[in-house]
Amino acid sequence: MLKGYAVDVASSGPEGLDIFRETPPDVVLLDLMLPGIDGVEVCKRIRAVSEDVPIIMLTALDSVSDKVRGLEAGADDYITKPFSFDELSARLAAALRRRVPREEILEVGELTINPASREVSRVGRVVNLTNREYELLEYLARNAGKVVKKQTLFERVWGYDFDLDSDVIKVYIRYLRRKLNEDGESDMIHSVRGVGYMLKP
């Protein structure tokens, strides 16, 4: 932990990229002099897949040309060693404040869900859902391609950690199917007998 931040540490460029892919961070502290793949190349590869994650270079290389290389590769800030942890903490906080989060959109095949507005559409057709129907669909969408157990749905959507009448879920699944398949589209909600449900294209 660094002043309240949870930190994943990588000792090489390839390891850093692996960590970035597996657990995308809120901010990246990147040394220019990394073994395997140097910091400039790591920065370029991160920028190729993420335009908005803040990247702060940490390095002993303090020439203007080195700073320019780092910034041109996509870094947002540059701190030379030695530095104080108070300065680093302040720059981390500033980088996170500047970050503008992109609006999250969930897409599963023809289905599009906007969690911020709770709007749902299928092939451009607006699907009007009740609050419970929406919560059930969003949870299935966040786990698309996976079988979600009925018990998990009771806990996550209804807020109960014990089984209600299983017909409750069946009824809401039926409601969702009726609305999602209104124009004769294929059924995206698949029942797995005795286990639960799965949403997939």
C-alpha positions as protocol buffer text, in pm:
chain_id: "A"
residue {
  index: 1
  type: MET
  ca { x: 0 y: 0 z: 0 }
}
residue {
  index: 2
  type: LEU
  ca { x: 117 y: 355 z: -79 }
}
residue {
  index: 3
  type: LYS
  ca { x: -76 y: 610 z: 129 }
}
residue {
  index: 4
  type: GLY
  ca { x: -404 y: 428 z: 74 }
}
residue {
  index: 5
  type: TYR
  ca { x: -329 y: 301 z: -277 }
}
residue {
  index: 6
  type: ALA
  ca { x: -324 y: -72 z: -351 }
}
residue {
  index: 7
  type: VAL
  ca { x: -12 y: -136 z: -560 }
}
residue {
  index: 8
  type: ASP
  ca { x: 82 y: -414 z: -803 }
}
residue {
  index: 9
  type: VAL
  ca { x: 457 y: -426 z: -864 }
}
residue {
  index: 10
  type: ALA
  ca { x: 625 y: -553 z: -1182 }
}
residue {
  index: 11
  type: SER
  ca { x: 1001 y: -607 z: -1213 }
}
residue {
  index: 12
  type: SER
  ca { x: 1013 y: -607 z: -1594 }
}
residue {
  index: 13
  type: GLY
  ca { x: 834 y: -460 z: -1893 }
}
residue {
  index: 14
  type: PRO
  ca { x: 664 y: -787 z: -1998 }
}
residue {
  index: 15
  type: GLU
  ca { x: 548 y: -852 z: -1641 }
}
residue {
  index: 16
  type: GLY
  ca { x: 406 y: -501 z: -1621 }
}
residue {
  index: 17
  type: LEU
  ca { x: 207 y: -549 z: -1941 }
}
residue {
  index: 18
  type: ASP
  ca { x: 74 y: -882 z: -1814 }
}
residue {
  index: 19
  type: ILE
  ca { x: -43 y: -719 z: -1490 }
}
residue {
  index: 20
  type: PHE
  ca { x: -201 y: -433 z: -1685 }
}
residue {
  index: 21
  type: ARG
  ca { x: -399 y: -678 z: -1899 }
}
residue {
  index: 22
  type: GLU
  ca { x: -510 y: -894 z: -1606 }
}
residue {
  index: 23
  type: THR
  ca { x: -598 y: -618 z: -1356 }
}
residue {
  index: 24
  type: PRO
  ca { x: -624 y: -278 z: -1532 }
}
residue {
  index: 25
  type: PRO
  ca { x: -509 y: -10 z: -1283 }
}
residue {
  index: 26
  type: ASP
  ca { x: -641 y: 340 z: -1219 }
}
residue {
  index: 27
  type: VAL
  ca { x: -295 y: 490 z: -1273 }
}
residue {
  index: 28
  type: VAL
  ca { x: 43 y: 359 z: -1395 }
}
residue {
  index: 29
  type: LEU
  ca { x: 382 y: 448 z: -1244 }
}
residue {
  index: 30
  type: LEU
  ca { x: 636 y: 353 z: -1505 }
}
residue {
  index: 31
  type: ASP
  ca { x: 1017 y: 342 z: -1489 }
}
residue {
  index: 32
  type: LEU
  ca { x: 1193 y: 410 z: -1820 }
}
residue {
  index: 33
  type: MET
  ca { x: 1476 y: 167 z: -1746 }
}
residue {
  index: 34
  type: LEU
  ca { x: 1296 y: -167 z: -1730 }
}
residue {
  index: 35
  type: PRO
  ca { x: 1446 y: -504 z: -1830 }
}
residue {
  index: 36
  type: GLY
  ca { x: 1286 y: -699 z: -2113 }
}
residue {
  index: 37
  type: ILE
  ca { x: 1091 y: -411 z: -2264 }
}
residue {
  index: 38
  type: ASP
  ca { x: 1185 y: -54 z: -2174 }
}
residue {
  index: 39
  type: GLY
  ca { x: 941 y: 194 z: -2027 }
}
residue {
  index: 40
  type: VAL
  ca { x: 890 y: 389 z: -2348 }
}
residue {
  index: 41
  type: GLU
  ca { x: 776 y: 78 z: -2535 }
}
residue {
  index: 42
  type: VAL
  ca { x: 559 y: -33 z: -2242 }
}
residue {
  index: 43
  type: CYS
  ca { x: 398 y: 312 z: -2244 }
}
residue {
  index: 44
  type: LYS
  ca { x: 327 y: 289 z: -2618 }
}
residue {
  index: 45
  type: ARG
  ca { x: 169 y: -55 z: -2580 }
}
residue {
  index: 46
  type: ILE
  ca { x: -51 y: 60 z: -2293 }
}
residue {
  index: 47
  type: ARG
  ca { x: -159 y: 363 z: -2494 }
}
residue {
  index: 48
  type: ALA
  ca { x: -250 y: 136 z: -2785 }
}
residue {
  index: 49
  type: VAL
  ca { x: -523 y: -24 z: -2572 }
}
residue {
  index: 50
  type: SER
  ca { x: -607 y: 253 z: -2323 }
}
residue {
  index: 51
  type: GLU
  ca { x: -619 y: 621 z: -2404 }
}
residue {
  index: 52
  type: ASP
  ca { x: -741 y: 741 z: -2065 }
}
residue {
  index: 53
  type: VAL
  ca { x: -538 y: 564 z: -1795 }
}
residue {
  index: 54
  type: PRO
  ca { x: -291 y: 816 z: -1642 }
}
residue {
  index: 55
  type: ILE
  ca { x: 75 y: 721 z: -1688 }
}
residue {
  index: 56
  type: ILE
  ca { x: 347 y: 882 z: -1474 }
}
residue {
  index: 57
  type: MET
  ca { x: 711 y: 817 z: -1566 }
}
residue {
  index: 58
  type: LEU
  ca { x: 954 y: 763 z: -1278 }
}
residue {
  index: 59
  type: THR
  ca { x: 1319 y: 770 z: -1383 }
}
residue {
  index: 60
  type: ALA
  ca { x: 1672 y: 886 z: -1312 }
}
residue {
  index: 61
  type: LEU
  ca { x: 1703 y: 1004 z: -1673 }
}
residue {
  index: 62
  type: ASP
  ca { x: 1645 y: 1377 z: -1647 }
}
residue {
  index: 63
  type: SER
  ca { x: 1758 y: 1522 z: -1979 }
}
residue {
  index: 64
  type: VAL
  ca { x: 1507 y: 1715 z: -2188 }
}
residue {
  index: 65
  type: SER
  ca { x: 1530 y: 1455 z: -2466 }
}
residue {
  index: 66
  type: ASP
  ca { x: 1447 y: 1173 z: -2222 }
}
residue {
  index: 67
  type: LYS
  ca { x: 1146 y: 1364 z: -2094 }
}
residue {
  index: 68
  type: VAL
  ca { x: 1030 y: 1434 z: -2448 }
}
residue {
  index: 69
  type: ARG
  ca { x: 1061 y: 1062 z: -2536 }
}
residue {
  index: 70
  type: GLY
  ca { x: 846 y: 966 z: -2242 }
}
residue {
  index: 71
  type: LEU
  ca { x: 580 y: 1228 z: -2308 }
}
residue {
  index: 72
  type: GLU
  ca { x: 569 y: 1154 z: -2680 }
}
residue {
  index: 73
  type: ALA
  ca { x: 517 y: 785 z: -2598 }
}
residue {
  index: 74
  type: GLY
  ca { x: 198 y: 881 z: -2416 }
}
residue {
  index: 75
  type: ALA
  ca { x: 299 y: 961 z: -2058 }
}
residue {
  index: 76
  type: ASP
  ca { x: 95 y: 1226 z: -1876 }
}
residue {
  index: 77
  type: ASP
  ca { x: 360 y: 1328 z: -1625 }
}
residue {
  index: 78
  type: TYR
  ca { x: 731 y: 1280 z: -1555 }
}
residue {
  index: 79
  type: ILE
  ca { x: 910 y: 1262 z: -1218 }
}
residue {
  index: 80
  type: THR
  ca { x: 1287 y: 1234 z: -1190 }
}
residue {
  index: 81
  type: LYS
  ca { x: 1469 y: 1049 z: -914 }
}
residue {
  index: 82
  type: PRO
  ca { x: 1525 y: 1121 z: -635 }
}
residue {
  index: 83
  type: PHE
  ca { x: 1178 y: 1244 z: -551 }
}
residue {
  index: 84
  type: SER
  ca { x: 977 y: 1281 z: -230 }
}
residue {
  index: 85
  type: PHE
  ca { x: 682 y: 1057 z: -163 }
}
residue {
  index: 86
  type: ASP
  ca { x: 476 y: 1366 z: -82 }
}
residue {
  index: 87
  type: GLU
  ca { x: 537 y: 1493 z: -436 }
}
residue {
  index: 88
  type: LEU
  ca { x: 455 y: 1151 z: -582 }
}
residue {
  index: 89
  type: SER
  ca { x: 135 y: 1129 z: -377 }
}
residue {
  index: 90
  type: ALA
  ca { x: 31 y: 1478 z: -492 }
}
residue {
  index: 91
  type: ARG
  ca { x: 95 y: 1394 z: -858 }
}
residue {
  index: 92
  type: LEU
  ca { x: -98 y: 1067 z: -826 }
}
residue {
  index: 93
  type: ALA
  ca { x: -395 y: 1252 z: -681 }
}
residue {
  index: 94
  type: ALA
  ca { x: -377 y: 1515 z: -957 }
}
residue {
  index: 95
  type: ALA
  ca { x: -360 y: 1250 z: -1231 }
}
residue {
  index: 96
  type: LEU
  ca { x: -665 y: 1071 z: -1092 }
}
residue {
  index: 97
  type: ARG
  ca { x: -860 y: 1398 z: -1067 }
}
residue {
  index: 98
  type: ARG
  ca { x: -787 y: 1475 z: -1431 }
}
residue {
  index: 99
  type: ARG
  ca { x: -899 y: 1137 z: -1550 }
}
residue {
  index: 100
  type: VAL
  ca { x: -1239 y: 1158 z: -1715 }
}
residue {
  index: 101
  type: PRO
  ca { x: -1407 y: 818 z: -1686 }
}
residue {
  index: 102
  type: ARG
  ca { x: -1566 y: 694 z: -2003 }
}
residue {
  index: 103
  type: GLU
  ca { x: -1931 y: 606 z: -1990 }
}
residue {
  index: 104
  type: GLU
  ca { x: -1953 y: 234 z: -1937 }
}
residue {
  index: 105
  type: ILE
  ca { x: -2153 y: 48 z: -2197 }
}
residue {
  index: 106
  type: LEU
  ca { x: -2230 y: -325 z: -2174 }
}
residue {
  index: 107
  type: GLU
  ca { x: -2268 y: -502 z: -2508 }
}
residue {
  index: 108
  type: VAL
  ca { x: -2371 y: -864 z: -2553 }
}
residue {
  index: 109
  type: GLY
  ca { x: -2431 y: -943 z: -2916 }
}
residue {
  index: 110
  type: GLU
  ca { x: -2722 y: -727 z: -3038 }
}
residue {
  index: 111
  type: LEU
  ca { x: -2796 y: -610 z: -2683 }
}
residue {
  index: 112
  type: THR
  ca { x: -2668 y: -275 z: -2551 }
}
residue {
  index: 113
  type: ILE
  ca { x: -2699 y: -167 z: -2187 }
}
residue {
  index: 114
  type: ASN
  ca { x: -2607 y: 175 z: -2046 }
}
residue {
  index: 115
  type: PRO
  ca { x: -2575 y: 134 z: -1665 }
}
residue {
  index: 116
  type: ALA
  ca { x: -2559 y: 512 z: -1610 }
}
residue {
  index: 117
  type: SER
  ca { x: -2899 y: 575 z: -1768 }
}
residue {
  index: 118
  type: ARG
  ca { x: -3031 y: 217 z: -1729 }
}
residue {
  index: 119
  type: GLU
  ca { x: -3126 y: 226 z: -2096 }
}
residue {
  index: 120
  type: VAL
  ca { x: -3148 y: -105 z: -2285 }
}
residue {
  index: 121
  type: SER
  ca { x: -3174 y: -156 z: -2659 }
}
residue {
  index: 122
  type: ARG
  ca { x: -3160 y: -446 z: -2899 }
}
residue {
  index: 123
  type: VAL
  ca { x: -3067 y: -379 z: -3262 }
}
residue {
  index: 124
  type: GLY
  ca { x: -3152 y: -14 z: -3197 }
}
residue {
  index: 125
  type: ARG
  ca { x: -3497 y: -95 z: -3054 }
}
residue {
  index: 126
  type: VAL
  ca { x: -3549 y: 48 z: -2705 }
}
residue {
  index: 127
  type: VAL
  ca { x: -3643 y: -217 z: -2449 }
}
residue {
  index: 128
  type: ASN
  ca { x: -3843 y: -78 z: -2157 }
}
residue {
  index: 129
  type: LEU
  ca { x: -3784 y: -269 z: -1834 }
}
residue {
  index: 130
  type: THR
  ca { x: -3899 y: -241 z: -1474 }
}
residue {
  index: 131
  type: ASN
  ca { x: -3630 y: -184 z: -1211 }
}
residue {
  index: 132
  type: ARG
  ca { x: -3616 y: -552 z: -1114 }
}
residue {
  index: 133
  type: GLU
  ca { x: -3610 y: -669 z: -1475 }
}
residue {
  index: 134
  type: TYR
  ca { x: -3326 y: -427 z: -1547 }
}
residue {
  index: 135
  type: GLU
  ca { x: -3122 y: -536 z: -1242 }
}
residue {
  index: 136
  type: LEU
  ca { x: -3162 y: -901 z: -1340 }
}
residue {
  index: 137
  type: LEU
  ca { x: -3059 y: -834 z: -1700 }
}
residue {
  index: 138
  type: GLU
  ca { x: -2761 y: -618 z: -1605 }
}
residue {
  index: 139
  type: TYR
  ca { x: -2628 y: -884 z: -1368 }
}
residue {
  index: 140
  type: LEU
  ca { x: -2660 y: -1150 z: -1637 }
}
residue {
  index: 141
  type: ALA
  ca { x: -2491 y: -916 z: -1887 }
}
residue {
  index: 142
  type: ARG
  ca { x: -2196 y: -853 z: -1653 }
}
residue {
  index: 143
  type: ASN
  ca { x: -2152 y: -1229 z: -1643 }
}
residue {
  index: 144
  type: ALA
  ca { x: -2230 y: -1293 z: -2010 }
}
residue {
  index: 145
  type: GLY
  ca { x: -2126 y: -1636 z: -2130 }
}
residue {
  index: 146
  type: LYS
  ca { x: -2125 y: -1775 z: -1776 }
}
residue {
  index: 147
  type: VAL
  ca { x: -2392 y: -1976 z: -1600 }
}
residue {
  index: 148
  type: VAL
  ca { x: -2525 y: -1774 z: -1305 }
}
residue {
  index: 149
  type: LYS
  ca { x: -2673 y: -1988 z: -1030 }
}
residue {
  index: 150
  type: LYS
  ca { x: -3025 y: -1915 z: -904 }
}
residue {
  index: 151
  type: GLN
  ca { x: -2888 y: -1871 z: -552 }
}
residue {
  index: 152
  type: THR
  ca { x: -2648 y: -1604 z: -679 }
}
residue {
  index: 153
  type: LEU
  ca { x: -2934 y: -1420 z: -851 }
}
residue {
  index: 154
  type: PHE
  ca { x: -3136 y: -1425 z: -528 }
}
residue {
  index: 155
  type: GLU
  ca { x: -2841 y: -1275 z: -342 }
}
residue {
  index: 156
  type: ARG
  ca { x: -2729 y: -1017 z: -601 }
}
residue {
  index: 157
  type: VAL
  ca { x: -3062 y: -905 z: -747 }
}
residue {
  index: 158
  type: TRP
  ca { x: -3318 y: -970 z: -474 }
}
residue {
  index: 159
  type: GLY
  ca { x: -3083 y: -924 z: -180 }
}
residue {
  index: 160
  type: TYR
  ca { x: -3167 y: -1254 z: -12 }
}
residue {
  index: 161
  type: ASP
  ca { x: -2911 y: -1517 z: 86 }
}
residue {
  index: 162
  type: PHE
  ca { x: -3171 y: -1794 z: 92 }
}
residue {
  index: 163
  type: ASP
  ca { x: -3391 y: -1949 z: -176 }
}
residue {
  index: 164
  type: LEU
  ca { x: -3724 y: -1789 z: -242 }
}
residue {
  index: 165
  type: ASP
  ca { x: -3978 y: -1971 z: -451 }
}
residue {
  index: 166
  type: SER
  ca { x: -3778 y: -2049 z: -767 }
}
residue {
  index: 167
  type: ASP
  ca { x: -4083 y: -1946 z: -969 }
}
residue {
  index: 168
  type: VAL
  ca { x: -3997 y: -1583 z: -887 }
}
residue {
  index: 169
  type: ILE
  ca { x: -3689 y: -1595 z: -1108 }
}
residue {
  index: 170
  type: LYS
  ca { x: -3874 y: -1795 z: -1374 }
}
residue {
  index: 171
  type: VAL
  ca { x: -4142 y: -1526 z: -1389 }
}
residue {
  index: 172
  type: TYR
  ca { x: -3890 y: -1245 z: -1434 }
}
residue {
  index: 173
  type: ILE
  ca { x: -3693 y: -1443 z: -1691 }
}
residue {
  index: 174
  type: ARG
  ca { x: -4018 y: -1488 z: -1881 }
}
residue {
  index: 175
  type: TYR
  ca { x: -4084 y: -1114 z: -1864 }
}
residue {
  index: 176
  type: LEU
  ca { x: -3734 y: -1040 z: -1997 }
}
residue {
  index: 177
  type: ARG
  ca { x: -3763 y: -1290 z: -2281 }
}
residue {
  index: 178
  type: ARG
  ca { x: -4096 y: -1144 z: -2387 }
}
residue {
  index: 179
  type: LYS
  ca { x: -3951 y: -792 z: -2404 }
}
residue {
  index: 180
  type: LEU
  ca { x: -3611 y: -879 z: -2550 }
}
residue {
  index: 181
  type: ASN
  ca { x: -3757 y: -1103 z: -2819 }
}
residue {
  index: 182
  type: GLU
  ca { x: -4045 y: -874 z: -2906 }
}
residue {
  index: 183
  type: ASP
  ca { x: -3967 y: -863 z: -3279 }
}
residue {
  index: 184
  type: GLY
  ca { x: -3900 y: -1234 z: -3309 }
}
residue {
  index: 185
  type: GLU
  ca { x: -3528 y: -1214 z: -3230 }
}
residue {
  index: 186
  type: SER
  ca { x: -3350 y: -1526 z: -3107 }
}
residue {
  index: 187
  type: ASP
  ca { x: -3355 y: -1595 z: -2733 }
}
residue {
  index: 188
  type: MET
  ca { x: -3039 y: -1469 z: -2560 }
}
residue {
  index: 189
  type: ILE
  ca { x: -3127 y: -1603 z: -2215 }
}
residue {
  index: 190
  type: HIS
  ca { x: -3045 y: -1971 z: -2183 }
}
residue {
  index: 191
  type: SER
  ca { x: -3173 y: -2193 z: -1903 }
}
residue {
  index: 192
  type: VAL
  ca { x: -2939 y: -2450 z: -1752 }
}
residue {
  index: 193
  type: ARG
  ca { x: -3165 y: -2705 z: -1589 }
}
residue {
  index: 194
  type: GLY
  ca { x: -3123 y: -2727 z: -1214 }
}
residue {
  index: 195
  type: VAL
  ca { x: -2847 y: -2464 z: -1208 }
}
residue {
  index: 196
  type: GLY
  ca { x: -2940 y: -2120 z: -1336 }
}
residue {
  index: 197
  type: TYR
  ca { x: -2930 y: -1894 z: -1639 }
}
residue {
  index: 198
  type: MET
  ca { x: -2681 y: -1763 z: -1890 }
}
residue {
  index: 199
  type: LEU
  ca { x: -2692 y: -1461 z: -2122 }
}
residue {
  index: 200
  type: LYS
  ca { x: -2510 y: -1500 z: -2452 }
}
residue {
  index: 201
  type: PRO
  ca { x: -2557 y: -1389 z: -2816 }
}
